Amino acid sequence: MAVSIKNIIAVYKLATPSEIKEGIAWYLNATTDCKNIALKYDLPIHIVIGVVSALSPNNKWSRNLPNAKDLCKAFISGQDMDSIKVSAYHKMKAKAWSILEQMPNYDETISILNGRKIVSFYKCINGDETAICIDGHARNIAYNDRQGLTTPNTNITKTEYCEIQNAYLRASKKLGLKAYELQAITWVVWRRIHGIK
């Protein structure tokens, strides 16, 4: 089984016009959502995006954003980290809280996040068009192989991560899209095809 741009393009070709529109707008909308939290709590936007990114592993977007908002609110109101519950791993919650406590700059936030997927997610939401977020769904699409995201089968090695990123990059050039747009579009399609909520 190998990574294939054909697999990525095949999933893209199943996209409806509304799914293409949704995928293209996904990261822009995520940026707007983070901006709204940043404005509400008077925080730098890259800090909010860092919190969102830290809380993202195996956390649905519908929970990820409210979790980040609750954590930011707790921090600003002087509560401690354990006063709030989130649908994220404790280690990732601690990373998010550390970002709030340290108020690092953009690059320092990347150092705190320190993970290929979450750093790419952070960069994509920050508008870095060179970034491509490769998660378990993107891996499954590239291999045309449906594996559960909490199984060891979707663990991605450093070399594999680069291979999948390159496949998305090459496929996006063929389709005339930004790589992160293609990743988001195929994720939207994959979710529909497999009934992923």
Rosetta blueprint (number, residue, H / E / L):
1 M L
2 A L
3 V L
4 S L
5 I H
6 K H
7 N H
8 I H
9 I H
10 A H
11 V H
12 Y H
13 K L
14 L L
15 A L
16 T L
17 P H
18 S H
19 E H
20 I H
21 K H
22 E H
23 G H
24 I H
25 A H
26 W H
27 Y H
28 L H
29 N H
30 A H
31 T H
32 T H
33 D H
34 C H
35 K H
36 N H
37 I H
38 A H
39 L H
40 K H
41 Y H
42 D L
43 L L
44 P L
45 I H
46 H H
47 I H
48 V H
49 I H
50 G H
51 V H
52 V H
53 S H
54 A H
55 L L
56 S L
57 P L
58 N L
59 N L
60 K L
61 W H
62 S H
63 R H
64 N H
65 L H
66 P H
67 N H
68 A H
69 K H
70 D H
71 L H
72 C H
73 K H
74 A H
75 F H
76 I H
77 S L
78 G L
79 Q L
80 D L
81 M H
82 D H
83 S H
84 I L
85 K L
86 V L
87 S L
88 A L
89 Y L
90 H H
91 K H
92 M H
93 K H
94 A H
95 K H
96 A H
97 W H
98 S H
99 I H
100 L H
101 E H
102 Q H
103 M L
104 P L
105 N L
106 Y H
107 D H
108 E H
109 T H
110 I H
111 S H
112 I H
113 L H
114 N L
115 G L
116 R H
117 K H
118 I H
119 V H
120 S H
121 F H
122 Y H
123 K H
124 C H
125 I H
126 N L
127 G L
128 D L
129 E L
130 T L
131 A L
132 I L
133 C L
134 I L
135 D L
136 G H
137 H H
138 A H
139 R H
140 N H
141 I H
142 A H
143 Y H
144 N L
145 D L
146 R L
147 Q L
148 G L
149 L L
150 T L
151 T L
152 P H
153 N H
154 T H
155 N L
156 I L
157 T L
158 K H
159 T H
160 E H
161 Y H
162 C H
163 E H
164 I H
165 Q H
166 N H
167 A H
168 Y H
169 L H
170 R H
171 A H
172 S H
173 K H
174 K H
175 L H
176 G L
177 L L
178 K L
179 A H
180 Y H
181 E H
182 L H
183 Q H
184 A H
185 I H
186 T H
187 W H
188 V H
189 V H
190 W H
191 R H
192 R H
193 I H
194 H L
195 G L
196 I L
197 K L
